Amino acid sequence: MGNDRFADMLQGNIVAVFFYHAIPNVLGMLAISSAGIVDGVFVGNYIGDNALASINIIMPVFSLLMGVAIMFAVGGTVRCGKYIGESKREAANAVFSKTLITVSLLTLVLSALGILALDQVVALLGADKTLAPLVSEYLFVLLLLLFFLPVSLTLSFFVRVDGQPLLAAVAIVSAAFVNVFFDWLFVAEWGMGLQGAALATGLANIASFLVLLLHFFSGKSALKFSLKQKDWGEMTKVAYNGISEFANQLSAAIVILVFNWVMISRFGVEGVAAFTIMHYLFFSEQIIVYGFSDALQPIVSTNYGARKPERIKGFLWLASICVMVVGVSLIALLLLIPEQLAGLFLDNGTKATLSITLAFISLSWPAFLWNGFNVVFSAYFTAIHKPLPSAFVAFSRTLVFPLLFVAVLPIFFGDNGIFVSFSIAEFITFLLVLFFFSFMRPEKVVREAL
């Protein structure tokens, strides 16, 4: 790539520019995915089913806190990218600074509230007497060190829009290696249980934070941070533009909470453990898909600011092809080696958990045909400053349709209705995506912005 990182986004070869941003991002996301799966493997194999279920019980809290951060991070970087495309560098610096300050303060407040109301939060999550002590143990340590995750995530988004996707990937890979090492040390070697797993996650986030912080103190950053800011009302616009990302996380929190209740009421703790394994498999695909969509957003927003619809179209189709390949690849693995995939987490598990997991896999795999497209086009809508359709897509695929189908389908199809609900939700959302895109093609939205 050339010396002018922003000129490359606007003028460079579309394939080269896309993969220059996407490959480091996807590799970083692969590292996160691998570390997350390894985390589950250590917990499932060295601690057991109950511990694995406990991790999934706390996911709604994690998703909600992350949703606030991602809303501002995505909304801020999209706005920042547009300013860069319009050559408004001071405005880009201001939105970077205000976004980072806002995320930092909100994270500290929400983490403190979570720690102070820990028992109430655990009860609200639906943990039974068996899981409640494990959930409290894991969640307390996670909240103590949570500050570094949303802040480092925000920094990584701005590092990418600053034209340094490789550094963002280095930070993510560093965190993944730290997480895996300390999982092995704390969980496998020292037998620290869920406290050890949570501590390993916290140390990994600190490592990522330090790597990213160096970029902004090294003098290499085109974006400059300053505490002295005005026009804080802009944060409302940032949050509005990132609302679809918050919708994704909030919806995930609610859906996981509801599914945990459904699974534990129908199948007991083994059902929650099976859902946790399915969540890990789903996460492994989604995190790669988000690697492509996150790389797409700053490129599209910068080209949108520069009014270049043909380039936007090229980047969008490249991202779509990539996520289709990812989805089909995972489907092949789920159909060919489902027992081996489930068995990764169940050396210390039960046959009941394995049986439920295989039933889940057998009816959930079609979701991966559509969900990549849904994520990419939701990111596209956000990047062209169309947050409402983006939020509508996000809420549909991660909240409205899953809850609707998990409530209705079991009435007619029993337990199979639970397992197939995600697949149907993603397909109906895909139809909505096609409808919205027919009105928001690149050439049309750029023409309207002139």
Disulfide bonds with the S-S distance in Angstrom:
none
